Amino acid sequence: MPSASISLPPGAEAWKRDIPQADIRFYDTGHFALETHGDVIIPAIREFLDDHLKV
């Protein structure tokens, strides 16, 4: 599954090289990250959207 490689840290770091202002965070989760770690991830998503969406 070639697209899975982007989910790995080296793939994410490649994005960071191309887009230095990218907000890249790593969480120690399994497949159901939002179900198991939503209390940490959801606020980060909301903060990102608040900072980057123009209303």
N, CA, C and O atoms as a printed pandas DataFrame, in Angstrom:
     atom_number atom_name residue_name chain_id  residue_number  x_coord  y_coord  z_coord
0              1         N          MET        A               1    0.847   -1.175    0.000
1              2        CA          MET        A               1    0.000    0.000    0.000
2              3         C          MET        A               1    0.898    1.246    0.000
3              4         O          MET        A               1    1.280    1.709    1.075
4              5         N          PRO        A               2    1.239    1.788   -1.133
5              6        CA          PRO        A               2    2.181    2.913   -1.227
6              7         C          PRO        A               2    1.739    4.162   -0.477
7              8         O          PRO        A               2    2.585    4.865    0.075
8              9         N          SER        A               3    0.453    4.460   -0.439
9             10        CA          SER        A               3    0.016    5.696    0.213
10            11         C          SER        A               3    0.230    5.660    1.720
11            12         O          SER        A               3    0.252    6.714    2.356
12            13         N          ALA        A               4    0.387    4.489    2.304
13            14        CA          ALA        A               4    0.592    4.386    3.745
14            15         C          ALA        A               4    1.912    5.026    4.170
15            16         O          ALA        A               4    2.044    5.459    5.315
16            17         N          SER        A               5    2.882    5.091    3.275
17            18        CA          SER        A               5    4.190    5.637    3.653
18            19         C          SER        A               5    4.117    7.104    4.053
19            20         O          SER        A               5    4.968    7.571    4.810
20            21         N          ILE        A               6    3.128    7.837    3.569
21            22        CA          ILE        A               6    3.024    9.255    3.940
22            23         C          ILE        A               6    2.631    9.397    5.406
23            24         O          ILE        A               6    2.876   10.438    6.017
24            25         N          SER        A               7    2.026    8.361    5.972
25            26        CA          SER        A               7    1.607    8.421    7.366
26            27         C          SER        A               7    2.762    8.201    8.328
27            28         O          SER        A               7    2.646    8.495    9.518
28            29         N          LEU        A               8    3.848    7.698    7.836
29            30        CA          LEU        A               8    4.995    7.435    8.692
30            31         C          LEU        A               8    5.782    8.721    8.917
31            32         O          LEU        A               8    5.745    9.624    8.082
32            33         N          PRO        A               9    6.492    8.809   10.040
33            34        CA          PRO        A               9    7.264   10.032   10.323
34            35         C          PRO        A               9    8.183   10.497    9.196
35            36         O          PRO        A               9    8.218   11.698    8.929
36            37         N          PRO        A              10    8.929    9.623    8.518
37            38        CA          PRO        A              10    9.776   10.141    7.430
38            39         C          PRO        A              10    8.964   10.797    6.311
39            40         O          PRO        A              10    9.404   11.785    5.723
40            41         N          GLY        A              11    7.784   10.252    6.015
41            42        CA          GLY        A              11    6.933   10.861    4.998
42            43         C          GLY        A              11    6.439   12.223    5.427
43            44         O          GLY        A              11    6.387   13.155    4.624
44            45         N          ALA        A              12    6.077   12.341    6.692
45            46        CA          ALA        A              12    5.620   13.628    7.217
46            47         C          ALA        A              12    6.753   14.650    7.238
47            48         O          ALA        A              12    6.544   15.827    6.944
48            49         N          GLU        A              13    7.931   14.200    7.579
49            50        CA          GLU        A              13    9.078   15.109    7.591
50            51         C          GLU        A              13    9.403   15.601    6.183
51            52         O          GLU        A              13    9.896   16.717    6.020
52            53         N          ALA        A              14    9.136   14.794    5.177
53            54        CA          ALA        A              14    9.338   15.235    3.799
54            55         C          ALA        A              14    8.397   16.394    3.476
55            56         O          ALA        A              14    8.797   17.350    2.811
56            57         N          TRP        A              15    7.158   16.316    3.938
57            58        CA          TRP        A              15    6.222   17.438    3.753
58            59         C          TRP        A              15    6.770   18.678    4.437
59            60         O          TRP        A              15    6.684   19.776    3.887
60            61         N          LYS        A              16    7.329   18.519    5.625
61            62        CA          LYS        A              16    7.856   19.651    6.393
62            63         C          LYS        A              16    8.998   20.332    5.634
63            64         O          LYS        A              16    9.139   21.553    5.693
64            65         N          ARG        A              17    9.798   19.560    4.936
65            66        CA          ARG        A              17   10.871   20.159    4.126
66            67         C          ARG        A              17   10.287   21.001    3.000
67            68         O          ARG        A              17   10.806   22.070    2.680
68            69         N          ASP        A              18    9.198   20.511    2.398
69            70        CA          ASP        A              18    8.587   21.217    1.274
70            71         C          ASP        A              18    7.701   22.375    1.722
71            72         O          ASP        A              18    7.574   23.374    1.014
72            73         N          ILE        A              19    7.096   22.244    2.886
73            74        CA          ILE        A              19    6.183   23.265    3.416
74            75         C          ILE        A              19    6.625   23.563    4.855
75            76         O          ILE        A              19    6.059   23.011    5.798
76            77         N          PRO        A              20    7.628   24.427    5.032
77            78        CA          PRO        A              20    8.203   24.662    6.361
78            79         C          PRO        A              20    7.195   25.097    7.420
79            80         O          PRO        A              20    7.392   24.812    8.601
80            81         N          GLN        A              21    6.128   25.776    7.029
81            82        CA          GLN        A              21    5.145   26.229    8.013
82            83         C          GLN        A              21    4.117   25.147    8.356
83            84         O          GLN        A              21    3.192   25.398    9.128
84            85         N          ALA        A              22    4.269   23.957    7.793
85            86        CA          ALA        A              22    3.330   22.867    8.073
86            87         C          ALA        A              22    3.328   22.532    9.565
87            88         O          ALA        A              22    4.369   22.538   10.221
88            89         N          ASP        A              23    2.156   22.246   10.072
89            90        CA          ASP        A              23    1.993   21.848   11.480
90            91         C          ASP        A              23    1.890   20.331   11.517
91            92         O          ASP        A              23    0.830   19.763   11.252
92            93         N          ILE        A              24    2.991   19.686   11.844
93            94        CA          ILE        A              24    3.041   18.225   11.843
94            95         C          ILE        A              24    3.203   17.754   13.279
95            96         O          ILE        A              24    4.112   18.178   13.993
96            97         N          ARG        A              25    2.304   16.869   13.685
97            98        CA          ARG        A              25    2.342   16.323   15.046
98            99         C          ARG        A              25    2.239   14.815   14.969
99           100         O          ARG        A              25    1.542   14.274   14.110
100          101         N          PHE        A              26    2.927   14.143   15.858
101          102        CA          PHE        A              26    2.889   12.685   15.914
102          103         C          PHE        A              26    2.218   12.252   17.207
103          104         O          PHE        A              26    2.507   12.778   18.282
104          105         N          TYR        A              27    1.321   11.291   17.084
105          106        CA          TYR        A              27    0.626   10.750   18.251
106          107         C          TYR        A              27    0.827    9.241   18.258
107          108         O          TYR        A              27    0.774    8.591   17.214
108          109         N          ASP        A              28    1.055    8.704   19.425
109          110        CA          ASP        A              28    1.245    7.264   19.577
110          111         C          ASP        A              28   -0.138    6.620   19.686
111          112         O          ASP        A              28   -0.651    6.395   20.782
112          113         N          THR        A              29   -0.725    6.331   18.531
113          114        CA          THR        A              29   -2.082    5.788   18.489
114          115         C          THR        A              29   -2.139    4.596   17.554
115          116         O          THR        A              29   -1.183    4.293   16.841
116          117         N          GLY        A              30   -3.250    3.946   17.573
117          118        CA          GLY        A              30   -3.514    2.875   16.624
118          119         C          GLY        A              30   -4.390    3.394   15.497
119          120         O          GLY        A              30   -4.426    4.593   15.220
120          121         N          HIS        A              31   -5.090    2.483   14.858
121          122        CA          HIS        A              31   -5.910    2.807   13.690
122          123         C          HIS        A              31   -7.063    3.754   14.029
123          124         O          HIS        A              31   -7.444    4.579   13.198
124          125         N          PHE        A              32   -7.616    3.650   15.221
125          126        CA          PHE        A              32   -8.768    4.461   15.606
126          127         C          PHE        A              32   -8.335    5.624   16.492
127          128         O          PHE        A              32   -8.783    5.754   17.631
128          129         N          ALA        A              33   -7.461    6.461   15.954
129          130        CA          ALA        A              33   -6.830    7.529   16.733
130          131         C          ALA        A              33   -7.834    8.478   17.375
131          132         O          ALA        A              33   -7.676    8.841   18.541
132          133         N          LEU        A              34   -8.858    8.884   16.640
133          134        CA          LEU        A              34   -9.815    9.842   17.208
134          135         C          LEU        A              34  -10.659    9.209   18.304
135          136         O          LEU        A              34  -11.075    9.890   19.242
136          137         N          GLU        A              35  -10.912    7.920   18.191
137          138        CA          GLU        A              35  -11.685    7.250   19.228
138          139         C          GLU        A              35  -10.877    7.071   20.518
139          140         O          GLU        A              35  -11.419    7.184   21.617
140          141         N          THR        A              36   -9.586    6.793   20.374
141          142        CA          THR        A              36   -8.771    6.522   21.559
142          143         C          THR        A              36   -8.048    7.747   22.107
143          144         O          THR        A              36   -7.736    7.800   23.297
144          145         N          HIS        A              37   -7.778    8.733   21.248
145          146        CA          HIS        A              37   -7.006    9.905   21.666
146          147         C          HIS        A              37   -7.671   11.210   21.248
147          148         O          HIS        A              37   -7.003   12.233   21.092
148          149         N          GLY        A              38   -8.981   11.170   21.071
149          150        CA          GLY        A              38   -9.718   12.345   20.639
150          151         C          GLY        A              38   -9.569   13.533   21.563
151          152         O          GLY        A              38   -9.604   14.679   21.115
152          153         N          ASP        A              39   -9.402   13.270   22.854
153          154        CA          ASP        A              39   -9.266   14.365   23.815
154          155         C          ASP        A              39   -8.018   15.199   23.570
155          156         O          ASP        A              39   -7.946   16.345   24.015
156          157         N          VAL        A              40   -7.041   14.646   22.873
157          158        CA          VAL        A              40   -5.807   15.370   22.550
158          159         C          VAL        A              40   -5.820   15.861   21.097
159          160         O          VAL        A              40   -5.397   16.979   20.806
160          161         N          ILE        A              41   -6.306   15.019   20.202
161          162        CA          ILE        A              41   -6.228   15.322   18.774
162          163         C          ILE        A              41   -7.292   16.331   18.340
163          164         O          ILE        A              41   -6.990   17.240   17.567
164          165         N          ILE        A              42   -8.511   16.192   18.812
165          166        CA          ILE        A              42   -9.591   17.084   18.380
166          167         C          ILE        A              42   -9.305   18.548   18.723
167          168         O          ILE        A              42   -9.520   19.408   17.870
168          169         N          PRO        A              43   -8.831   18.870   19.925
169          170        CA          PRO        A              43   -8.485   20.274   20.182
170          171         C          PRO        A              43   -7.380   20.793   19.248
171          172         O          PRO        A              43   -7.384   21.966   18.873
172          173         N          ALA        A              44   -6.446   19.929   18.878
173          174        CA          ALA        A              44   -5.381   20.351   17.955
174          175         C          ALA        A              44   -5.963   20.649   16.579
175          176         O          ALA        A              44   -5.545   21.603   15.924
176          177         N          ILE        A              45   -6.917   19.846   16.137
177          178        CA          ILE        A              45   -7.572   20.089   14.846
178          179         C          ILE        A              45   -8.352   21.398   14.901
179          180         O          ILE        A              45   -8.278   22.213   13.981
180          181         N          ARG        A              46   -9.096   21.592   15.980
181          182        CA          ARG        A              46   -9.876   22.830   16.105
182          183         C          ARG        A              46   -8.978   24.058   16.133
183          184         O          ARG        A              46   -9.288   25.074   15.510
184          185         N          GLU        A              47   -7.876   23.968   16.846
185          186        CA          GLU        A              47   -6.924   25.090   16.900
186          187         C          GLU        A              47   -6.379   25.394   15.509
187          188         O          GLU        A              47   -6.284   26.554   15.109
188          189         N          PHE        A              48   -6.023   24.341   14.776
189          190        CA          PHE        A              48   -5.524   24.523   13.420
190          191         C          PHE        A              48   -6.569   25.203   12.543
191          192         O          PHE        A              48   -6.259   26.154   11.826
192          193         N          LEU        A              49   -7.804   24.717   12.599
193          194        CA          LEU        A              49   -8.865   25.302   11.777
194          195         C          LEU        A              49   -9.139   26.742   12.184
195          196         O          LEU        A              49   -9.340   27.596   11.319
196          197         N          ASP        A              50   -9.152   27.028   13.473
197          198        CA          ASP        A              50   -9.364   28.406   13.942
198          199         C          ASP        A              50   -8.276   29.338   13.412
199          200         O          ASP        A              50   -8.541   30.486   13.056
200          201         N          ASP        A              51   -7.057   28.825   13.366
201          202        CA          ASP        A              51   -5.931   29.647   12.919
202          203         C          ASP        A              51   -5.878   29.819   11.399
203          204         O          ASP        A              51   -5.319   30.802   10.913
204          205         N          HIS        A              52   -6.449   28.881   10.643
205          206        CA          HIS        A              52   -6.249   28.886    9.195
206          207         C          HIS        A              52   -7.498   29.107    8.353
207          208         O          HIS        A              52   -7.379   29.371    7.157
208          209         N          LEU        A              53   -8.666   29.010    8.923
209          210        CA          LEU        A              53   -9.879   29.251    8.151
210          211         C          LEU        A              53  -10.317   30.692    8.283
211          212         O          LEU        A              53  -10.333   31.256    9.377
212          213         N          LYS        A              54  -10.659   31.259    7.196
213          214        CA          LYS        A              54  -11.181   32.615    7.213
214          215         C          LYS        A              54  -12.703   32.510    7.201
215          216         O          LYS        A              54  -13.277   31.853    6.333
216          217         N          VAL        A              55  -13.352   33.155    8.160
217          218        CA          VAL        A              55  -14.819   33.070    8.256
218          219         C          VAL        A              55  -15.442   34.358    7.780
219          220         O          VAL        A              55  -16.666   34.489    7.782
